[in-house]
Amino acid sequence: IAGLQGPGGVQLYLPKIAAQMNAINRFLRFEAGFTGRQREIAILITARELNSQFEWVAHEQVALKEGVPPAVIDIIKHRKPLTNVEEGDAIIIELGREMWRDHKVKPETFARAKAHFGATKLVELGTLMGNYAATGALLSLVDMQLHAGSRPSMPIP
């Protein structure tokens, strides 16, 4: 749909539920207790596994500002092995890969994530990722293009 920019533009077509969607997004991003680093890794792994270029470009620089090391971003971007990645970061990446690529989280991955985050925080993490998957789906629906002057920075197979 020409002229729309980002998820907010698409939500103009959803006036009855946009406020609720935004409240959920705000809670998951800023009130659920995730660090900025955790939040942005969760968003990037979701964008990467769903090939959501718009979300990737919107969050790559934010991730750097939130302290996600460039090497971790590169691992996510290029689907590299989780060599020398801090445990908490690796859990989020592995969880996202299994959720979105494999469509099944392995019991051992779930157990590690639950031990690391606790049950409630793990469900909130999965919901955060699901929220960005839903956003990615809406962006795909309308073939959302990058903002003028932005360049794709994630390889799409």
Beta strands, then each sheet from edge to edge (+ up, - down):
end
